[in-house]
């Protein structure tokens, strides 16, 4: 799973959000280190929807523009959990090798 995918799923884990809110949340979660461009975000959202990890919860028109809210599916929650577990295993190995493990 790419970092962008992980961060988008994480952004949607708390509540459904529209695209711009996801962009801002990803920036906030990553402490400004990851700044997705609109085109890349919508490519990620489209791929995640095709994979069944997210779905459109609702749509609304705001200032004559369609705003689509996305939410995680059960499969999306599972995929995010699996990736978190994988990352934790990697961190544990790195900590052990650096001698930083729990005493």
N, C-alpha and C positions, 0 to 999 in steps of 0.2 A: 504494500500500500504506500503510495507516495505521501509526502508530508502534506501537500495541498489537500489530498483526499481525506487524510486523517483529521486535519484542521476543520474542513468543511463538515465532516460528520460530527466532530466535537461541537462545533457551533450550533448544529441542529439538535444536539442531544438535550439541551435544556428546554427548548420550545421551538415551535415552527417560526421560520423567518423568511423574509423576502430576500432577493439577491443582494441588494445594497447592504442590508443589515448583516448578511453573512460575510460580505467583504470586510465590513468594519469589525465584526466579531473576530474574524480570523486575524486581522491586524492586532487587535487587543490581546487575544490569546497568545499570539507569538511575540508579544511585546514589541511590535513594529518590525520584526525581522522578516515576516512573510507578508507581502502586499500583492494580492492577486489582482490581475487585470480583469476587467469585465468579461472579455472574450474567453480567458482561461477559466474563470469561474463558471460561466454557462456551459463550457465544454465538460467540466467536472460534474456539474449538476445533471446534465443530460446523460452522461455515462452512468452515474449513480442511479438515476431513475431507470435506465435500461436494465441495470443489474438488479433492480428491485430493492435497493438499499434505502432509497428515499422515494417520496411521492408528493404530488401536489396536494396540499391540504385544502387550499381555497385560492380564489382569485378575486381581485377587486380592481376597480379603475380609480386611479388617483391622478388628478390633474391630466386627464385624457390619456393616461398611460396604464397599461395592464400591469398590475403588481401580482406576482405569483408567490404564494407562501409554500415552502417545502417543509416536510417533516420526515423524521426517520421512520422506517418500517421496522418490524421485528427483526428482519434479516439485517437491517442497518445497525440496530443495537448490538446484535450478535457479532457482526463484523468489527465494529468498534471495540467491543470487549476482547475479541481475539487479538486484535492488533495491540491493544494495551498490554495484554498478557505477554505477547511476543517482545514488546519493547521493554517490559519489566525484566524479562529473562536476560536480555542483552545488557541492561544496566547492572544486574546482579553479577554477571560475568566480568564486566568492566571494573566494578567496584572490587571484586575479589582479586583481580589481577593487579590492581593498584594498591591493594592492601587497605581498602577503605570499608570493607564489609563490617557488619555489626559485630560488636565485641562479645 
